[in-house]
Amino acid sequence: MNDIDVNDANTNFQLAENYFNGKGVEKSYETAMRYYQKAYEQGHPDAALAIAWMYKFGEGVEKSDERAQRYFQKADPLTQDDYDERFLEFPEIIK
């Protein structure tokens, strides 16, 4: 599948969220990761945290605690609480 070529961090992040959740499109973690990565490269403040969680759980990528930790460290601390709420069922990984 060809990704939509968007040169806007917010749009890429929203596309990633849509693919991650299957909102209006077929759910695809792989496609979500590509859009999260584009958003991250364009400076979106929430993208690093989304990527970190995907590596932590191996959604759309090979599971990697090392890569997850790198992206958690790059994430904006102000966005951490928003994403922590999505994963409250995994309290052992939320610091």
C-alpha positions as CSV (number, residue, x, y, z in Angstrom):
1,M,0.0,0.0,0.0
2,N,1.2,3.5,-0.8
3,D,1.1,6.0,2.0
4,I,-0.4,9.4,1.4
5,D,2.4,11.9,1.0
6,V,1.7,14.6,3.6
7,N,4.2,17.2,4.7
8,D,2.4,18.1,8.0
9,A,3.2,16.6,11.4
10,N,-0.4,17.0,12.7
11,T,-1.9,15.3,9.7
12,N,0.6,12.5,9.7
13,F,-0.1,11.9,13.4
14,Q,-3.8,11.9,12.9
15,L,-3.4,9.4,10.0
16,A,-1.3,7.2,12.3
17,E,-4.0,7.3,15.0
18,N,-6.7,6.4,12.5
19,Y,-4.7,3.4,11.2
20,F,-3.8,2.4,14.8
21,N,-7.4,2.4,15.8
22,G,-9.0,1.4,12.5
23,K,-11.0,4.7,12.5
24,G,-12.3,5.2,8.9
25,V,-9.6,2.9,7.5
26,E,-8.6,-0.8,7.9
27,K,-6.6,-1.1,11.1
28,S,-2.9,-1.5,10.3
29,Y,-0.2,-1.1,13.0
30,E,2.5,-1.2,10.3
31,T,0.9,1.7,8.4
32,A,0.3,3.5,11.7
33,M,4.0,3.2,12.6
34,R,5.0,4.7,9.2
35,Y,2.8,7.7,9.8
36,Y,3.9,8.1,13.5
37,Q,7.5,8.0,12.2
38,K,6.8,10.7,9.7
39,A,5.1,12.8,12.4
40,Y,8.1,12.3,14.7
41,E,10.5,13.4,12.0
42,Q,8.4,16.5,11.5
43,G,8.5,17.3,15.2
44,H,5.1,16.2,16.5
45,P,5.2,16.2,20.3
46,D,3.2,13.0,20.8
47,A,4.8,10.8,18.1
48,A,7.8,9.6,20.0
49,L,5.6,8.3,22.8
50,A,3.3,6.5,20.4
51,I,6.3,4.9,18.7
52,A,7.7,3.9,22.1
53,W,4.5,2.1,23.0
54,M,4.4,0.3,19.7
55,Y,8.0,-1.0,20.3
56,K,7.1,-1.9,23.8
57,F,4.2,-4.1,22.7
58,G,5.5,-5.1,19.3
59,E,2.6,-3.6,17.4
60,G,3.5,-3.1,13.8
61,V,7.2,-3.6,14.6
62,E,9.4,-6.2,16.2
63,K,9.1,-5.9,20.0
64,S,12.1,-4.1,21.4
65,D,12.4,-2.8,25.0
66,E,15.6,-1.0,24.0
67,R,14.0,1.0,21.2
68,A,11.0,1.6,23.3
69,Q,13.2,3.1,26.0
70,R,15.0,5.3,23.5
71,Y,11.7,6.8,22.2
72,F,10.3,7.1,25.8
73,Q,13.3,9.2,26.6
74,K,12.7,11.4,23.5
75,A,9.1,11.9,24.3
76,D,7.7,15.2,25.6
77,P,7.1,14.6,29.4
78,L,3.9,16.6,29.1
79,T,2.4,14.1,26.8
80,Q,3.3,11.1,28.9
81,D,0.1,11.2,31.1
82,D,-2.2,11.1,28.0
83,Y,-0.7,7.9,26.7
84,D,-0.3,6.3,30.1
85,E,-4.1,6.3,30.4
86,R,-4.3,4.2,27.3
87,F,-2.2,1.5,28.9
88,L,-3.4,1.4,32.5
89,E,-3.9,-2.3,32.3
90,F,-0.1,-2.6,32.2
91,P,0.9,-0.8,35.4
92,E,4.2,-2.6,35.6
93,I,5.6,-0.7,32.6
94,I,4.3,2.7,33.5
95,K,6.7,4.7,35.6
